[in-house]
Amino acid sequence: MQDINRCALVVEDELLVAMVASDALTELGFRAIEAPSAAKALELAEENKSEIVLALVDLGLPDSPGEELVSKLRARYPLLPIIVASGRGTGDIDAGLRSLQNMIILPKPYDFEELRRAVENLERQSPPK
């Protein structure tokens, strides 16, 4: 059963990818809310700040680099676990982003089991709220 207080923010501009990720997170017990852009993600994060316990962020967003969004989310919500989904190689991702605590890079394309493992790893790393 889904815990409505356990919410995941899915930031992905490709509709099909967002739907699949949201479905997977729902299966993992989250209520998923979707944002197709960085601006919408920040808006939804503020509106749902007491419920969001995880963010899944694509780096290729139409209105802002995903790295910038991750930095803004981290500044506003320092303990928020973040999964960064990227088709880039890890070496092509900003070193500052790669060094963030409570953050995992998930190479695209990913499957349900890879996403599940990333969520579980973050849950083990995250301090309780």
NUZATI-186355 format. One record per residue (C-alpha): x, y, z. Coordinates in steps of 0.1 Angstrom, whole numbers, plus 5000, padded with zeros to 4 digits. Last residue first. Example, Ala and Ser with C-alpha at 12.3 -4.5 7.8 and 13.67 -1.06 7.14 Angstrom:
<rs>
<r><east>5137</east><north>4989</north><up>5071</up></r>
<r><east>5123</east><north>4955</north><up>5078</up></r>
</rs>
This chain:
<rs>
<r><east>5139</east><north>5129</north><up>5091</up></r>
<r><east>5160</east><north>5097</north><up>5094</up></r>
<r><east>5196</east><north>5101</north><up>5080</up></r>
<r><east>5199</east><north>5088</north><up>5045</up></r>
<r><east>5225</east><north>5063</north><up>5034</up></r>
<r><east>5204</east><north>5032</north><up>5038</up></r>
<r><east>5175</east><north>5048</north><up>5020</up></r>
<r><east>5198</east><north>5060</north><up>4993</up></r>
<r><east>5210</east><north>5025</north><up>4987</up></r>
<r><east>5174</east><north>5012</north><up>4987</up></r>
<r><east>5163</east><north>5038</north><up>4961</up></r>
<r><east>5193</east><north>5030</north><up>4939</up></r>
<r><east>5186</east><north>4992</north><up>4942</up></r>
<r><east>5150</east><north>4998</north><up>4932</up></r>
<r><east>5160</east><north>5019</north><up>4902</up></r>
<r><east>5184</east><north>4992</north><up>4890</up></r>
<r><east>5158</east><north>4966</north><up>4895</up></r>
<r><east>5131</east><north>4985</north><up>4876</up></r>
<r><east>5154</east><north>4991</north><up>4846</up></r>
<r><east>5178</east><north>5019</north><up>4836</up></r>
<r><east>5185</east><north>5035</north><up>4803</up></r>
<r><east>5201</east><north>5056</north><up>4815</up></r>
<r><east>5229</east><north>5055</north><up>4841</up></r>
<r><east>5218</east><north>5061</north><up>4878</up></r>
<r><east>5239</east><north>5086</north><up>4896</up></r>
<r><east>5233</east><north>5084</north><up>4934</up></r>
<r><east>5230</east><north>5113</north><up>4959</up></r>
<r><east>5230</east><north>5114</north><up>4997</up></r>
<r><east>5263</east><north>5133</north><up>4997</up></r>
<r><east>5274</east><north>5153</north><up>4967</up></r>
<r><east>5307</east><north>5143</north><up>4951</up></r>
<r><east>5293</east><north>5135</north><up>4917</up></r>
<r><east>5277</east><north>5169</north><up>4915</up></r>
<r><east>5309</east><north>5187</north><up>4922</up></r>
<r><east>5327</east><north>5165</north><up>4897</up></r>
<r><east>5303</east><north>5176</north><up>4869</up></r>
<r><east>5290</east><north>5146</north><up>4849</up></r>
<r><east>5310</east><north>5135</north><up>4818</up></r>
<r><east>5331</east><north>5110</north><up>4839</up></r>
<r><east>5298</east><north>5093</north><up>4849</up></r>
<r><east>5290</east><north>5086</north><up>4812</up></r>
<r><east>5261</east><north>5106</north><up>4799</up></r>
<r><east>5226</east><north>5090</north><up>4796</up></r>
<r><east>5217</east><north>5105</north><up>4829</up></r>
<r><east>5194</east><north>5098</north><up>4858</up></r>
<r><east>5204</east><north>5116</north><up>4890</up></r>
<r><east>5189</east><north>5100</north><up>4921</up></r>
<r><east>5185</east><north>5125</north><up>4949</up></r>
<r><east>5180</east><north>5120</north><up>4987</up></r>
<r><east>5168</east><north>5153</north><up>5003</up></r>
<r><east>5189</east><north>5162</north><up>5033</up></r>
<r><east>5199</east><north>5197</north><up>5022</up></r>
<r><east>5164</east><north>5207</north><up>5010</up></r>
<r><east>5167</east><north>5242</north><up>4996</up></r>
<r><east>5204</east><north>5241</north><up>4987</up></r>
<r><east>5202</east><north>5205</north><up>4976</up></r>
<r><east>5172</east><north>5213</north><up>4954</up></r>
<r><east>5190</east><north>5243</north><up>4939</up></r>
<r><east>5221</east><north>5222</north><up>4932</up></r>
<r><east>5201</east><north>5194</north><up>4917</up></r>
<r><east>5183</east><north>5219</north><up>4894</up></r>
<r><east>5217</east><north>5234</north><up>4883</up></r>
<r><east>5230</east><north>5199</north><up>4875</up></r>
<r><east>5198</east><north>5192</north><up>4855</up></r>
<r><east>5207</east><north>5220</north><up>4831</up></r>
<r><east>5178</east><north>5244</north><up>4827</up></r>
<r><east>5148</east><north>5249</north><up>4806</up></r>
<r><east>5146</east><north>5217</north><up>4784</up></r>
<r><east>5160</east><north>5192</north><up>4809</up></r>
<r><east>5188</east><north>5168</north><up>4802</up></r>
<r><east>5201</east><north>5159</north><up>4837</up></r>
<r><east>5171</east><north>5138</north><up>4846</up></r>
<r><east>5162</east><north>5141</north><up>4883</up></r>
<r><east>5147</east><north>5115</north><up>4906</up></r>
<r><east>5139</east><north>5132</north><up>4939</up></r>
<r><east>5132</east><north>5115</north><up>4972</up></r>
<r><east>5114</east><north>5122</north><up>5005</up></r>
<r><east>5089</east><north>5147</north><up>4992</up></r>
<r><east>5060</east><north>5150</north><up>5017</up></r>
<r><east>5067</east><north>5182</north><up>5037</up></r>
<r><east>5080</east><north>5199</north><up>5007</up></r>
<r><east>5050</east><north>5193</north><up>4985</up></r>
<r><east>5042</east><north>5228</north><up>4972</up></r>
<r><east>5079</east><north>5238</north><up>4973</up></r>
<r><east>5090</east><north>5207</north><up>4955</up></r>
<r><east>5062</east><north>5212</north><up>4930</up></r>
<r><east>5073</east><north>5247</north><up>4921</up></r>
<r><east>5110</east><north>5237</north><up>4920</up></r>
<r><east>5101</east><north>5208</north><up>4897</up></r>
<r><east>5080</east><north>5230</north><up>4875</up></r>
<r><east>5109</east><north>5253</north><up>4869</up></r>
<r><east>5133</east><north>5224</north><up>4863</up></r>
<r><east>5111</east><north>5210</north><up>4836</up></r>
<r><east>5087</east><north>5180</north><up>4829</up></r>
<r><east>5077</east><north>5177</north><up>4865</up></r>
<r><east>5060</east><north>5145</north><up>4878</up></r>
<r><east>5046</east><north>5136</north><up>4912</up></r>
<r><east>5051</east><north>5100</north><up>4924</up></r>
<r><east>5034</east><north>5086</north><up>4955</up></r>
<r><east>5059</east><north>5061</north><up>4967</up></r>
<r><east>5057</east><north>5025</north><up>4977</up></r>
<r><east>5082</east><north>5008</north><up>4954</up></r>
<r><east>5054</east><north>5000</north><up>4929</up></r>
<r><east>5047</east><north>5038</north><up>4929</up></r>
<r><east>5084</east><north>5044</north><up>4921</up></r>
<r><east>5082</east><north>5020</north><up>4892</up></r>
<r><east>5050</east><north>5036</north><up>4879</up></r>
<r><east>5066</east><north>5071</north><up>4882</up></r>
<r><east>5097</east><north>5059</north><up>4864</up></r>
<r><east>5076</east><north>5044</north><up>4835</up></r>
<r><east>5055</east><north>5075</north><up>4832</up></r>
<r><east>5085</east><north>5099</north><up>4833</up></r>
<r><east>5103</east><north>5078</north><up>4806</up></r>
<r><east>5071</east><north>5079</north><up>4784</up></r>
<r><east>5067</east><north>5117</north><up>4789</up></r>
<r><east>5103</east><north>5127</north><up>4781</up></r>
<r><east>5109</east><north>5158</north><up>4802</up></r>
<r><east>5119</east><north>5141</north><up>4834</up></r>
<r><east>5119</east><north>5154</north><up>4870</up></r>
<r><east>5102</east><north>5127</north><up>4892</up></r>
<r><east>5095</east><north>5140</north><up>4927</up></r>
<r><east>5090</east><north>5111</north><up>4951</up></r>
<r><east>5064</east><north>5112</north><up>4979</up></r>
<r><east>5062</east><north>5092</north><up>5011</up></r>
<r><east>5034</east><north>5109</north><up>5029</up></r>
<r><east>5008</east><north>5092</north><up>5007</up></r>
<r><east>5021</east><north>5059</north><up>5019</up></r>
<r><east>5012</east><north>5034</north><up>4991</up></r>
<r><east>5000</east><north>5000</north><up>5000</up></r>
</rs>
